[in-house]
Amino acid sequence: MDLNDLPLAEFAFPGPLRDQLVAAVLSGAKTSTSALVLGYERDDEPLPEAGRRSAVVDSEGRRVAVIEMTEVRVVRLADIDLRHVVDEGEGDESVAQWRAGHEEFWHSPESREELGDPGFTVDDDTRVLAQRFRLVHTV
């Protein structure tokens, strides 16, 4: 398997949060993740599908692991369930706690800039890509 041929799996933005999330993937604590469907639509990028393998990159851009999507669902933000929250491996113990942290991230200047909308906000009907994956390989 050539990691250079795989699409990239980038968790958050380079920096401390990405480092934390990548460490959780490598330890096996993180087996799910969330993204805004809007981001894929704005980039005209197809949604990932189960079976897709991606190279996880750290804050330095190094490929450190390979993950394989096992489940991909589009759900309303209000419909994220506790199992998904716990499997994100970020220590959240409730959906409300998870949502507060993710809203803070999605409302950050970096996220809003990436989306091209300085006033972007989420609500209950915001479509979220809830992805479940398994760790296939570490470098």
Backbone torsions as a table, in degrees:
resi	resn	phi	psi	omega
1	MET	NA	122.8	178.6
2	ASP	-97.3	110.6	-177.8
3	LEU	-60.9	-26.8	-179.3
4	ASN	-70.1	-18.2	179.9
5	ASP	-89.3	-8.3	-176.2
6	LEU	-90.5	149.0	171.9
7	PRO	-64.6	156.4	-177.0
8	LEU	-87.0	143.4	170.1
9	ALA	-110.1	107.1	-178.2
10	GLU	-110.5	116.8	179.0
11	PHE	-93.5	122.1	-178.6
12	ALA	56.3	-153.4	178.3
13	PHE	-106.6	155.8	177.9
14	PRO	-53.1	136.2	179.9
15	GLY	139.0	-164.5	-174.0
16	PRO	-58.0	-40.6	-179.5
17	LEU	-65.3	-45.1	177.8
18	ARG	-60.1	-43.9	-179.7
19	ASP	-58.8	-41.7	178.6
20	GLN	-63.9	-45.3	-177.9
21	LEU	-67.7	-41.5	178.4
22	VAL	-63.5	-41.4	177.3
23	ALA	-60.5	-39.0	178.6
24	ALA	-66.9	-37.2	175.5
25	VAL	-63.2	-48.5	-176.7
26	LEU	-64.2	-32.0	179.8
27	SER	-81.5	-14.0	-176.9
28	GLY	90.8	-1.8	179.9
29	ALA	-72.8	-27.6	-177.7
30	LYS	-106.6	115.0	178.8
31	THR	-128.3	10.0	173.9
32	SER	-146.4	161.1	179.3
33	THR	-153.5	165.0	-177.9
34	SER	-130.4	145.7	175.8
35	ALA	-146.0	158.8	175.8
36	LEU	-82.9	130.8	176.0
37	VAL	-60.1	-34.6	179.9
38	LEU	-54.4	-38.4	178.9
39	GLY	-61.3	-40.8	177.2
40	TYR	-67.2	-41.3	-179.4
41	GLU	-64.7	-43.4	-179.0
42	ARG	-65.4	-32.4	178.8
43	ASP	-88.8	1.2	-177.0
44	ASP	52.3	43.3	-177.5
45	GLU	-109.2	133.9	178.4
46	PRO	-67.3	149.1	176.8
47	LEU	-68.7	143.7	176.7
48	PRO	-64.2	156.5	179.7
49	GLU	-124.2	157.8	175.4
50	ALA	-56.2	139.0	-178.2
51	GLY	97.6	-18.0	179.9
52	ARG	-70.2	133.8	175.5
53	ARG	-105.3	143.2	-179.2
54	SER	-138.1	152.3	176.1
55	ALA	-92.9	121.9	177.1
56	VAL	-77.7	130.4	179.0
57	VAL	-113.0	145.1	177.0
58	ASP	-89.5	-173.5	-177.1
59	SER	-66.0	-20.0	178.4
60	GLU	-90.1	-0.4	-179.5
61	GLY	83.9	7.9	178.7
62	ARG	-80.6	139.3	174.7
63	ARG	-78.8	117.3	-172.9
64	VAL	-114.7	-11.1	-177.7
65	ALA	-166.0	167.1	172.6
66	VAL	-122.9	131.8	173.7
67	ILE	-118.3	155.8	176.8
68	GLU	-125.0	126.9	177.4
69	MET	-67.4	130.7	178.0
70	THR	-110.3	-21.0	178.7
71	GLU	-156.2	135.6	178.0
72	VAL	-134.3	122.7	-179.8
73	ARG	-130.5	143.6	169.8
74	VAL	-102.3	120.9	-178.1
75	VAL	-133.9	156.3	171.9
76	ARG	-67.8	147.0	178.0
77	LEU	-53.6	-39.5	-179.0
78	ALA	-66.8	-14.5	-176.0
79	ASP	-103.8	7.7	174.9
80	ILE	-63.0	134.0	-175.8
81	ASP	-103.5	163.7	-175.9
82	LEU	-62.6	-36.1	179.3
83	ARG	-58.9	-45.6	178.9
84	HIS	-61.3	-44.9	-178.6
85	VAL	-58.1	-50.9	-178.2
86	VAL	-64.0	-40.3	-177.8
87	ASP	-71.6	-11.8	173.8
88	GLU	-69.6	-15.0	172.3
89	GLY	67.8	25.0	-178.5
90	GLU	-103.2	5.4	177.2
91	GLY	88.3	2.5	178.6
92	ASP	-70.0	137.7	-178.1
93	GLU	-109.3	-2.1	178.4
94	SER	-147.9	158.8	176.8
95	VAL	-64.1	-38.3	-179.9
96	ALA	-62.5	-41.4	178.2
97	GLN	-64.4	-44.9	177.7
98	TRP	-59.7	-47.2	-176.6
99	ARG	-62.4	-42.0	179.7
100	ALA	-59.9	-44.5	179.2
101	GLY	-65.7	-40.3	179.9
102	HIS	-72.2	-36.1	175.6
103	GLU	-62.9	-40.3	177.9
104	GLU	-59.8	-43.1	179.1
105	PHE	-66.8	-48.4	-176.9
106	TRP	-68.6	-22.7	177.9
107	HIS	-94.3	2.2	-179.6
108	SER	-68.5	155.0	177.0
109	PRO	-55.7	-37.4	-179.7
110	GLU	-65.0	-45.1	179.6
111	SER	-66.1	-43.9	179.8
112	ARG	-63.2	-37.7	177.4
113	GLU	-65.4	-43.8	179.4
114	GLU	-61.3	-35.5	178.9
115	LEU	-81.5	-12.2	-179.8
116	GLY	74.2	25.8	-177.3
117	ASP	-142.1	98.9	-176.3
118	PRO	-65.4	-14.1	179.8
119	GLY	-110.3	14.7	-175.1
120	PHE	-59.7	134.8	172.1
121	THR	-138.9	153.1	176.2
122	VAL	-96.9	160.8	172.7
123	ASP	-144.5	-176.5	-177.3
124	ASP	-55.7	-31.2	-175.6
125	ASP	-91.3	0.0	177.8
126	THR	-60.7	131.7	-178.7
127	ARG	-83.3	126.8	-178.0
128	VAL	-115.8	137.6	174.2
129	LEU	-91.2	105.2	179.2
130	ALA	-93.8	113.3	-173.9
131	GLN	-116.6	135.9	174.9
132	ARG	-113.4	140.1	-177.5
133	PHE	-144.2	167.8	173.8
134	ARG	-126.8	148.1	178.2
135	LEU	-79.9	122.2	-176.3
136	VAL	-100.0	-38.0	-171.9
137	HIS	-156.5	142.0	171.4
138	THR	-118.7	150.7	-179.0
139	VAL	-92.9	NA	NA
